Amino acid sequence: MIEQSWPRRPALVFGAGLTRLINHRAFVPLCLGAAIVLRLAWVALVTPQPVSDFRWYYERASELTSGQGYSVTAATYWPEYMIPPVLLSPASGRAPTAFWPVGYPAFLALIFTATGPSLLAAKLANVALSAGVLLLSYRIAARLFASRLVAGGTLLLLSFYPDHIAYSSLLSAEILFLFLLLLGVALLLTRPGAGSMLAAGVVFGLACLVKPQAIALPALCLLALRWHPPRQKFGGRHAILLYLALGLTLLPWLIRNYRAFDQFVFIANNAGYNLYLGNNPQATGGYSLTQAMIDQFSAIPGEAERNRQAQALALAYMQSHPLETLALWPAKLWYLYGKDIRGVFWNEYGLNLTDHGRRWFAALKIGAQLYYAGVLVAGGLALLNLWRARRQTPIPLLGLWLCLYFTLIHLLTFGESRFHFPLMPWLMMFAATLLLKFSREIDYESRPQ
């Protein structure tokens, strides 16, 4: 019998070492601890001021905390939110808004109730949510793929994911939304019952208040988890309970919107606006707001009416220019998936950097893009391997369904790289399945002859 030895090929040596690391009993706490330390260090060292969307969230949250409600003034710095004076309250000079969903500003307002308006408190909340994202991704990967190795690989990739770290210091809705999405899926992966369905409905309802496109996610998850591994035994009553809880979670906000705008508004007044940004004669496939658009919509009184007219214009353009609409899809895909440096970019944008600082950020963006490219390549190879072995080992396709769903939304609207943020844990789960191939080859080549 020949003495057993480790394989000599570099890829297999690397895979063997990584497999031993992930299977170590201290791996999860050490990896999670390293991830939290990295995010805390980033928050301490990189302190951008909130700009763009992030400034808007901060201001609305501060006003909610002070009792001014979810509202804007004629002086709101975003030009597309200009409100004709006739719509403003004579007493307060404000008008109610629902242009952006209330979920993330309301979350910040809850924090600010205890701390006062504080950028540091909001960023520490991001770190706490990120820790939740890491743990939930680990648990979901272990359940879907029935593999500690895949779960550990997912945790490792996500812990050191550069753009995810960079988002820790941004007042962005992305981390909160991803946490709620993963928590909802984790609840669906427990034993189906009334309690878990009601809890999942509440969580997905909160996710809808952060990003309204989450409304279809529960149905998508129920179908994917029923038809593909782990084949949960969901039925119609589970869907009814889930959507009942979801609807009751949204009901107070829907009532508020009806009172504020004297018409039904589903969570936010920007769906038609987003549709128009991606489907008009000047559309590029990405976020392309022009001064002509600002002038056009500023002249329309009221958010709800602007949203309705924008939707009508977008649908009319799509119907009359179907080939031009479809021709933009490759550009939208590029804007959605081509880069992964948005978190690093917005940190840089919110800082007053020297030339030396800009060079550091240029290097960070290169590193972030290379990391992302590696995950995409690994994920693609893993899907190919899983497809080839599908007859022996059925593929858990929930992550792929979610990727297709969000991709379709942005083919209909417009692409932006931060919109693929909630898809990264799912792509990393697939990428981590390459470790299974490594471990099988290691077992084979290490077998006594």
N, C-alpha and C positions, 0 to 999 in steps of 0.2 A: 504494500500500500504506500503510495506516495504521500509525503508529508503535506498537510494542507498549508497553503500560502495565499496571501492576498493578491488579487489581480494586479498586473503591472501596468495596464493601460491607464494613462493619466485620468481619463474621464471616470473610469471605474474606481480608481484610487480615491478620487475626489468624492464620488458617490458613496463609497464605503465610509469615508470619514464623516460625511454629512449624515449618513444614516445612523452611525453610532452616536453622533451628537444629538440628533433629534430624539433618539430612543432613550437618552439618559434621563433619569427621573427628575433632575434639576433643570432640564431644558426650558420648560414652560415658564417657571418663575424667573429664571435668569434672562430669558429672551424678552419677556414682558417688562422686567425691570429696566433692561437696557433701552427698550423702546420709550419708556416713560422718561428716563433720564435724558435721552436725546431730545425729546420734545420740550422738556422743561428748560434744557440748555438753550434750545432755539428761542423759546419765549423770552428768556433772560437776556440773550445776546442780540436778538434781532427785534427791534421795537418800532415797527412802522406805524404811522398814523393811519387811521381808517380813511380810505379814499373810495370813490365810486360807490358801488352798492354797499360796501361795508360801512361807509360813513352814514348812508341812509338808514341802515339797520340800527346803528348806534343812536342816531338822533331820534328815530321813532321809539326805540326802547326807552330812552331817557324821558321822552314825553309821556309815554304810557305810565312810567313810574311816578311822574309828577301829577298824574290825573288829567292830562290834556287829551287822552284818548288817542286812537289811531287816526291821525289827521295830518294835514299839511297846510301851509300858508302860500300866499301868492309869491312869497320870496324864496320858496323852496328851490335849492340850487340846481336841481335837475330840470332842464328846460322843458322836457316832455311832460312834466307834471304841472306846468303853469295852469292856474285856475282863474277864470274870469272873476273879477271882484264881486259880481252879482251873486256868485255861489258861496261866498264866504260869509260866515256868521258875523253880523254887525258887532256882537259883543266880544268875540274872541279873535276875529280875523282869520279863522281857520275853517277848513272844510274836511269832512271825513274822507278817508282814502281806503282803497282796497287794491291799489295798483299792484303792489307786491303782496304775497301771502303774509298773513299775520304771524305764522308759527314761530319763525326765528326771532323777530322783535319781541314777541310775547315771552319766549324763553329767556332772552336777555333781560327783559323787564322783571321776571321772577328773581333772577340773580341780583339785579340792581336794587330790588326791594330790600334785600338784606345788606348789600355792600355800598349802595349808592352807585351812580354811573361810574363804572371802573373798567378800563380796558384790560387791566391785569386780571380782574375777576373773570371777565369773559374769556380770556385766553387760557386761564387755568381750567375753566369749564371745558374748553376744547381738548385739553390734555386728558381730563377725566373721561370725556366722551370717546376719545381716541383709544384709551385703554379698554373701554367697553367694546369698541369696534374690533380690537384685536382678539379679545376673549371670545366674542360671539363668532367671529370668523373661524377661529380654531374649533369651537364646538360644532358649528354647522358643517365645516369640512369633514370633521371626524364622523359625523352622522351620515352625510351624503355619500362619502366614499368608503365608509367603514374602515378607515385607516388612520392610525396615529401618525404614520409617516407623512401622509398628505396633509393632515391637520398641522403638523409641526412645520412642514415646508411652507404652508400658507402663512402661518404666524411669522416665520422668519422673513419671508419676502415682504410682508406688510409692515413689520416692525422697522425695517431699514429703508422703506420706500421714500425717496427724497421729497417728492411733492406732498405726500401725506404729512410728513414732518413739517414742511413749510406752511401748510394750512393752519398749524397750531396757533400761529400768531395773527391770523386773519379773522375778522368778525364776519365769517361766511356761514351760510346755511348748510354747506356741504357736509360737514362732519356730523351735525345733528341729524340730517336726513339719512345719512348712511347708517348711523346708530339705530334709528327707528326702523329702517328697512330690515336690518339684520335681526333686531329684536323681534319684529313681527314674524320673520321666517323661522327663527328659533322656537317661537311659541307654536308655530304650525308643525314643527318637527317633534314636539312632545306628543304624548298619547292623545289622540283626538277626543275631546270631550267638551261639554258646555263651557266650563271654566276657561280652558285654553282658547276656545274660539272667541269668547267675549273679550278676553284680554287682548288677543291678537287684533280684534276689531277696533278696540280703543287705540292700540299702538299705530295701526295703519291709518286711523282717523287723524291722529296727531301728525303722522307723516304727510297726509294730504294737506294739512294746514301749513306745512313747510313747503311742499311742492305738490300742487294739485294733481299732477300726472300720476301720483301714487294711487288714484282712485281705482284703477284697473288691476293693480298689483296683487291684491288678495285673490281675485279670481284666477289670475295667471299662475300664482303659486299653488293654489289648490289643485288645478289641473295638472301642472307639471309634477307635483309631488304624488299625485294619484297614479299617473301614467308611467312615471319613471322612478328608478330607485330613489328613496327607500319604499316607494309604493304605499303611502299612507292611505288608510281606509276612510277617505272623505266622502260624504254624501251631501244631498241637497240641504239637509237640516243644518249641517256645519256651515255651509255658505250663507244660509239665512241668518243664523246667529251672528256670524262674523260681520255681515253687512248691516245688521240691525245695530250692533254696537258701534260700528263705524259711522252710521248715519246719525245716531244719537250724539256722538262726539262732535260731529260737524254742525248739528242743529243750532246751537247758540250763535255760532258765527254766521250762519245763513240767515237767521232772524235779524241779527245786527245789520247785515248787508242790505236786507230788504227794507229795513227802516231807514237806513242811511241813503239809499239810492232810489227808493220807491219802485223797485223792480227786483226780480230774482238775479242775484249775482253769485255764481258758484265760486266761492272762496276768494278769487282775485279777478281784477279787471285788466288782465294783460294777455289772455290767451289769443284774442283776435289781433292784438298789437304784435305779438311774437310771430303769429302766422303771416302778417303783412311784411314784417322785416325780412322774412325768408322768401316771400313770393310777391315781388313787385318789379317794375322795369329796371330799377337800379340795384336789385339784390345781387349779392356776390357769393352767397352760400354761408357767410359768417354774419356776425353782428355788424350791420352797416346802416347806422342811423345818419341821415343827411339833414342839413339845415332845412331843405325843402319839406321833409317829413315833419320836422319839428314845427315849422310854420303851419303846415297843413292841419296837424292834429291839435295844436294849441288854439286854433280858431274854433274848435268844436267844444261847446260847453258841457263839461261833465265827463268824468272818467268812464262811466258805464256806456255813455253814448259814443265816446271816442273808441272804446273797445269794440262796440257793435259795428261801427262804420269801418274800422280797420279790418275786421273779419269779413265784412261784405266785400270790401275792395280786394282782399287777398283771394277770396273764393272766386270772384269774377275774373281776376287775372289768371288763376289756375285753370279755369274752364276755357278761357279764350286763348291761352298760351300753354297748352299741355306739353308740347315738345320743349319749350324753354324751361318749364318747371322741372321736367325730368332731367334736362341737361345740367341743372345745378346740383343734382344729387352727388356726383363725384366730389365736387367742391365742398359740399356739406359734410361728406364723410371725412374729407381731409381736415376740415376745421374741427370736427368732433374727435378724431382719433390720431391726427398727424403728429401732434406734439403733446408733451406732458410737463410743461414748465410753468403753468399758470400760477401755481402757488408761489413759486420763487419769484416770478415776474411781479405779482402784486405786492410782495414784500419789498422788492427793490423800488417799486413805484411810490410806496409810502415812506421811503427814507430819503434823506438829503445826503446823497453819497458823494464822496470824492472820486477821482479817477481810479484810485487804488481800490476803493470799495466796489466800483462798477466792474473792475476786472475780476474780483472775487465772485461777484454774482454771475458774471459770464461763465466762469468755470463751474459754478454750481448748476447753471442751466445745462451745460454740456453733460455733466455727470447725471443729472436728473433724466435727461433725454436718453442717454445710453442705458440707464437702468430700466426705463420704460420699454425701450426697444428690446432689451433682453427678455423682459417678461412677455412681450407680445410674441417673440420668436419661440420661446419655450412653450407658451400656451398653444401656439399653432401646431408645433411638433407633438405636443401632448394630445391634442384633439385628434390628430392623424393616427397616433398610436391607439387611442381609445376606440376610434372608429374601426380600425382593422381588427380589434379584439372584441367587437361589440357582441358577437354571437356567444362568446364564452363569458364575457363580463358586461352586462348592460350598463349604459352610461347614465349617470345622474345629470340630467339636462336642464335643471332649474336655472343654473347660471347662464347657460346659452340662451334660454328663453328670455331672461331679463335683459341680456345684451341686445337681443333682437328687438325687444319692446322699446327700449330707450332709443335705439338707433332709428326705428321707424318714426318716433315722435320728432326727432331732429331732422330727419329727411323731409318731414312735412313743415317744419318751422325753419330753424337755422342751426348750424353747427357752432360749437364753442368747446374748447378742450376741457374746461372744468366740468362740463356736463357728463363726461365719462368717469368722473370721480366715484360715483356709487357702484360702478361696474368693476373696479380694480380688484376687490377681494375675490370676486367670482373668477376673473381671469387668472388670478394667482393660484386659486384652487386647482384649475386645470394645469397650470404650469407645474405645480407641485407634484402632479401625478407622474412626472418624468422620474421622480425618485423611486417609484414602484418598479419602473423598468431597470433602473440602476440596481436596485436591491435584488431583483430576479436574476440579473446577469452575474451579480456578485455571488449569489447562492450557487448558481450553476458552475461558475468557474472555480469556486472554492471547494466544491464537492470532492471528496477523496476519489482518486482514480483507481 
